Amino acid sequence: MQVKTAPDEIQAYLIDASNMPGGHAEKLFVPETADEVAEILRAANQNSTPVTISGARTGTVGGAIPFGGYVISLERLNKIKSIDRGSRAAVVEAGVILQDLQRLVESEGLFYPPDPTEWSCQIGGTIATNASGARSFKYGATRGFVKRLGVVLADGDTATIRRGEIISENGFLEVKTDTGRVIRAKLPTYPQPDVRKNTSGYISGESVDAIDLFIGSEGTLGVIVEAELELFTKPESFFSGIVFFADEHDLLDFVAAVRDASFANRQFPNPQSRIRNPVGASLIEYFDDRALKFISEKFPDVPADAAGAIFFEQETTSENEDELLSAWNEFLERHNADVEHSWFTTTDADREKLREFRHALPVTVNERIVRNKQKKVGTDMAVPDRNFASFLRFYKEKLTASGLEYVIFGHIGDNHLHANMIPKNDEEATIARHLYGRFIAQSIMLGGTISAEHGIGKHKSKYLYVQYGERYVNEMAELKRAFDPKGILGRGNLFDFGF
Ligand SMILES: Cc1cc2nc3c(=O)[nH]c(=O)nc-3n(C[C@H](O)[C@H](O)[C@H](O)COP(=O)(O)OP(=O)(O)OC[C@H]3O[C@@H](n4cnc5c(N)ncnc54)[C@H](O)[C@@H]3O)c2cc1C
């Protein structure tokens, strides 16, 4: 195991994609086995030394940034232990890079759907944040793919948690560690918001599986060292496109039509029982007019007068491809898409280019933010279907009136857009932060969530109070204490420092 203390060796572990300043740590540990992770935690727990868990640090909310104590980097726990085609399962260590797993899985004719747009993240990081992304529209977040977890707890004890084995009863979960100790934890009682994606705080509910408590716990309950993941059979082929619209109403009507058809066909997959048409998108992503202009320097083929664009993907087979292509065509024509200037493909190589276009947007925003020497102010809220159009209007009205540079893009299929404000100076940064607070309030008022996929981390801990109120944040803190009585893990994540 490597242990580093020299500031220049630790420096890269003090930042993540949030660009949050002030990170510092005494020591960086780079363990190679789960036993070494346990050894570090045993010592840290005895001394009450805070421990921050570091994945690939692509998180956007400062979750992996340490403010004192030790950092444990999982980068050397990076073995793909097995990929079993028969049971369609992969066993991986936490530090495996998502893209490496996806490539290997695909070479076996299989498919691991979680796709948080940033493919350099680690599997452990995606589980700790319950990452989701474009394809979550069809497949849901990472949670749905995790069958088993190996976890090292705050005091160095370990636990193996299999899906379906430990379910809460009367609001309590009882987790047995590998040494036979039983941790009894009371679950929070807040109702989950009425949205399809939510990463605001610990899971709650009537019947909670212990594995789901660790998924999305943002490094506050234990270190995930190993995971068994469910795989799917790789879809035969894809039809995908980036479609431009001159009128935003047409674009929004198109999205509603695609979303309704996709949900209806998921509910009634048998062609005889289909109620509309066979369209079934696996992803529906949005770019507003400003996002298109922002990125047109890198992609000059973007039509100059587009009011917005939609990136979609449809899985196809040789039997249904013709039927599906004509169904999409019908939708596109009915909603006045600018088909002539849009981009369509059925090849893997061109599909990669479309995905790169989608990926390039947040990356370019981050580059600009760094160049402006400012912190990113980006929203991650989702609202119920019925309130999406009004929330988008609210975003645009307030942002346009503010005079800030901004782009809006993201997972429109799940009513979950990122409004990224790009302040040029400190004064604009203050305006952006005020606006962010207004968006939080509006989202909560509309029954939404303050974080649909990026998590709370250190950036948004104060807003958890706004979403849930003190009583429920106290319930979360009580649950954390059951697993980490000294509060050493992920200090500052979810809860304010000193909570
Ligand atoms: C350009 C860009 C686009 C993005 N798009 C999306 C998107 O569409 N959807 C989405 O969900 N996210 C997105 N993200 C955010 C990010 O990629 C995800 O949050 C990712 O899952 C984090 O993985 P990581 O390995 O980088 O974790 P880190 O950033 O290193 O850590 C994230 C959190 O998880 C904890 N953690 C990490 N590893 C472990 C472990 N083994 N055990 C316990 N806790 C751990 C850390 O302490 C921290 O709190 C994007 C990021 C970028 C830069």
Ligand as a Chemical Component Dictionary entry (heavy atoms), coordinates in Angstrom:
data_LIG
# 
_chem_comp.id                   LIG 
_chem_comp.type                 NON-POLYMER 
_chem_comp.pdbx_formal_charge   0 
_chem_comp.three_letter_code    LIG 
# 
loop_
_chem_comp_atom.comp_id 
_chem_comp_atom.atom_id 
_chem_comp_atom.alt_atom_id 
_chem_comp_atom.type_symbol 
_chem_comp_atom.charge 
_chem_comp_atom.model_Cartn_x 
_chem_comp_atom.model_Cartn_y 
_chem_comp_atom.model_Cartn_z 
_chem_comp_atom.pdbx_ordinal 
LIG C1  C1  C 0 -18.654 16.191 -17.392 1  
LIG C2  C2  C 0 -19.399 15.470 -16.297 2  
LIG C3  C3  C 0 -20.674 14.962 -16.532 3  
LIG C4  C4  C 0 -21.355 14.265 -15.518 4  
LIG N1  N1  N 0 -22.596 13.762 -15.786 5  
LIG C5  C5  C 0 -23.222 13.031 -14.829 6  
LIG C6  C6  C 0 -24.497 12.440 -15.104 7  
LIG O1  O1  O 0 -25.057 12.580 -16.180 8  
LIG N2  N2  N 0 -25.057 11.708 -14.122 9  
LIG C7  C7  C 0 -24.465 11.521 -12.895 10 
LIG O2  O2  O 0 -25.025 10.819 -12.040 11 
LIG N3  N3  N 0 -23.276 12.087 -12.608 12 
LIG C8  C8  C 0 -22.649 12.819 -13.541 13 
LIG N4  N4  N 0 -21.435 13.383 -13.260 14 
LIG C9  C9  C 0 -20.888 13.232 -11.900 15 
LIG C10 C10 C 0 -19.949 12.047 -11.665 16 
LIG O3  O3  O 0 -19.382 11.574 -12.825 17 
LIG C11 C11 C 0 -20.608 10.971 -10.882 18 
LIG O4  O4  O 0 -21.065 11.459 -9.659  19 
LIG C12 C12 C 0 -19.708 9.744  -10.589 20 
LIG O5  O5  O 0 -20.583 8.714  -10.246 21 
LIG C13 C13 C 0 -18.683 9.905  -9.482  22 
LIG O6  O6  O 0 -17.733 8.830  -9.555  23 
LIG P1  P1  P 0 -16.227 9.054  -9.098  24 
LIG O7  O7  O 0 -15.528 7.755  -9.134  25 
LIG O8  O8  O 0 -15.600 10.157 -9.867  26 
LIG O9  O9  O 0 -16.465 9.480  -7.592  27 
LIG P2  P2  P 0 -15.863 10.701 -6.713  28 
LIG O10 O10 O 0 -16.152 11.975 -7.396  29 
LIG O11 O11 O 0 -14.420 10.385 -6.479  30 
LIG O12 O12 O 0 -16.687 10.519 -5.420  31 
LIG C14 C14 C 0 -18.068 10.810 -5.389  32 
LIG C15 C15 C 0 -18.606 10.502 -3.990  33 
LIG O13 O13 O 0 -18.618 9.094  -3.761  34 
LIG C16 C16 C 0 -17.775 8.745  -2.656  35 
LIG N5  N5  N 0 -17.085 7.514  -3.041  36 
LIG C17 C17 C 0 -16.299 7.318  -4.134  37 
LIG N6  N6  N 0 -15.889 6.040  -4.180  38 
LIG C18 C18 C 0 -16.437 5.419  -3.104  39 
LIG C19 C19 C 0 -16.374 4.088  -2.604  40 
LIG N7  N7  N 0 -15.675 3.136  -3.218  41 
LIG N8  N8  N 0 -17.044 3.804  -1.456  42 
LIG C20 C20 C 0 -17.784 4.742  -0.819  43 
LIG N9  N9  N 0 -17.855 6.020  -1.239  44 
LIG C21 C21 C 0 -17.195 6.358  -2.378  45 
LIG C22 C22 C 0 -16.864 9.937  -2.447  46 
LIG O14 O14 O 0 -16.448 10.040 -1.097  47 
LIG C23 C23 C 0 -17.764 11.080 -2.871  48 
LIG O15 O15 O 0 -18.626 11.442 -1.815  49 
LIG C24 C24 C 0 -20.743 14.095 -14.246 50 
LIG C25 C25 C 0 -19.463 14.605 -14.020 51 
LIG C26 C26 C 0 -18.795 15.302 -15.026 52 
LIG C27 C27 C 0 -17.419 15.821 -14.729 53 
# 
loop_
_chem_comp_bond.comp_id 
_chem_comp_bond.atom_id_1 
_chem_comp_bond.atom_id_2 
_chem_comp_bond.value_order 
_chem_comp_bond.pdbx_ordinal 
LIG C1  C2  SING 1  
LIG C2  C3  SING 2  
LIG C2  C26 DOUB 3  
LIG C3  C4  DOUB 4  
LIG C4  N1  SING 5  
LIG C4  C24 SING 6  
LIG N1  C5  DOUB 7  
LIG C5  C6  SING 8  
LIG C5  C8  SING 9  
LIG C6  O1  DOUB 10 
LIG C6  N2  SING 11 
LIG N2  C7  SING 12 
LIG C7  O2  DOUB 13 
LIG C7  N3  SING 14 
LIG N3  C8  DOUB 15 
LIG C8  N4  SING 16 
LIG N4  C9  SING 17 
LIG N4  C24 SING 18 
LIG C9  C10 SING 19 
LIG C10 O3  SING 20 
LIG C10 C11 SING 21 
LIG C11 O4  SING 22 
LIG C11 C12 SING 23 
LIG C12 O5  SING 24 
LIG C12 C13 SING 25 
LIG C13 O6  SING 26 
LIG O6  P1  SING 27 
LIG P1  O7  DOUB 28 
LIG P1  O8  SING 29 
LIG P1  O9  SING 30 
LIG O9  P2  SING 31 
LIG P2  O10 DOUB 32 
LIG P2  O11 SING 33 
LIG P2  O12 SING 34 
LIG O12 C14 SING 35 
LIG C14 C15 SING 36 
LIG C15 O13 SING 37 
LIG C15 C23 SING 38 
LIG O13 C16 SING 39 
LIG C16 N5  SING 40 
LIG C16 C22 SING 41 
LIG N5  C17 SING 42 
LIG N5  C21 SING 43 
LIG C17 N6  DOUB 44 
LIG N6  C18 SING 45 
LIG C18 C19 SING 46 
LIG C18 C21 DOUB 47 
LIG C19 N7  SING 48 
LIG C19 N8  DOUB 49 
LIG N8  C20 SING 50 
LIG C20 N9  DOUB 51 
LIG N9  C21 SING 52 
LIG C22 O14 SING 53 
LIG C22 C23 SING 54 
LIG C23 O15 SING 55 
LIG C24 C25 DOUB 56 
LIG C25 C26 SING 57 
LIG C26 C27 SING 58 
# 
